[in-house]
Amino acid sequence: MFEVFDGSFTQQEPIPDEGIAAAMAVLQHGRLHRYNVVEGELSETALLEQEFAAFTGAKYALAVASGGYAIGCALRAVGVKAGDTVLSNGFTLAPVPGAIASVGAEPLFVETAENLTIDLDDLEAQIEASAAKYLLLSHMRGHLCDMDRLMAICDAAGVAVIEDCAHTMGASWQGVPSGRHGVAGCYSCQTYKHVNSGEGGFLVSDDAEVMARATIMSGSYMLYERHLAAPPPEVFEQVKYVTPNISGRMDNLRAAILRPQLVKLPAQVAAWNARYAAMEAGLRNAPGLSVIERDPRGVFVGSSIQFRLPQATSAEINEFTARCAARGVELKWFGAAEPKAFTSRYDSWRYARPQALARTDEILSGLLDMRLPLTFSVEDCALIARIIQSEARALQGRAALAG
Ligand SMILES: *Cc1c(COP(=O)(O)O)cnc(C)c1O
């Protein structure tokens, strides 16, 4: 039997009906700008921020135009200046080093561990060698490192941690929500993440001054008292004349779409993890293939899955992905020579100082990645896993024949 999958790896679910109704109400009254409110009205954006602060347990939350904007804003708000070195993962997505570059700072990439998290031994060594004071930690593809050890390393060295939680909204480490370990956590609401407003992002923190600066930078003008999850006015008094406006606000239309999705998020996480479990169970015994082990101290969100073909050559992986694609299974290969679609390799970002990360290269050379949209059923995931498993077996067969 030659099974084929015919679903779409980029098709998300529709916006919930309540979100569509709330969006229609915003379109009808026309007050899309977050500070455009009538007497006594609380804007959709202000309410969303209040709900997101409660969701993460943060004192303060700010909704902004994108995840990348949230990261750049957080870097500026914690005091990163042009010329500063900012440590980050060697394996992440382009907006992460891009946010560092947008502030005029220099990214310095850290090696990748077997489980795709930041390599904590290399982090320690690079902090010492560079004397960097900032780490932009990317929980790439939802893989959480040992956050207790990471924070101990960074606290001991006086390194401020900003978390990129684009793939960990709804995840946690030892019961602490992702984004709540460092000084600030940044999230994305872009279509392929865990909530979908097309574009959008959040920044959370317990640090009042950081959040007052971030709020003014995001474009609040002197209207910050219309926020419901911002620091008190006296904190703004200290920063309002010396903080530039770098507009990147969320608008009420997107906030209206997001609010019901935030309510649904815990159920969505369970749905993703059921699909992930079906896929992982199907891949676990495939020959020549290794799944990425998840640390049981973390609760992750299985919105994508990664696996490695550690023994395969480039030519073999090219053939493997082509054969999977012919059967409807779209895999992204991080070891391809040229960057394609969304780029995730440190050597694609040539505005950064050139670096050689041997372990990251080795891991990415055999690393494959697949999205798991919620429009897939659990049965779809089992079918996809069977296709991959059979192609992995065929690959082994061809390799054995070639001797
Ligand atoms: C998507 C993403 C971002 C940034 O999000 P945008 O909203 O697209 O700017 C940051 N980090 C990672 C790892 C991402 O995947």
The ligand as an ORCA input file, in Angstrom:
! r2SCAN-3c Opt
* xyz 0 1
  C       7.683     34.075     14.282
  C       8.860     34.196     15.143
  C       9.274     35.423     15.704
  C       8.710     36.757     15.359
  O       7.419     36.868     15.090
  P       6.744     37.853     14.010
  O       5.437     38.103     14.682
  O       6.665     37.129     12.728
  O       7.589     39.101     13.950
  C      10.325     35.394     16.590
  N      10.958     34.273     16.901
  C      10.639     33.091     16.365
  C      11.414     31.873     16.758
  C       9.584     33.010     15.457
  O       9.270     31.837     14.901
*
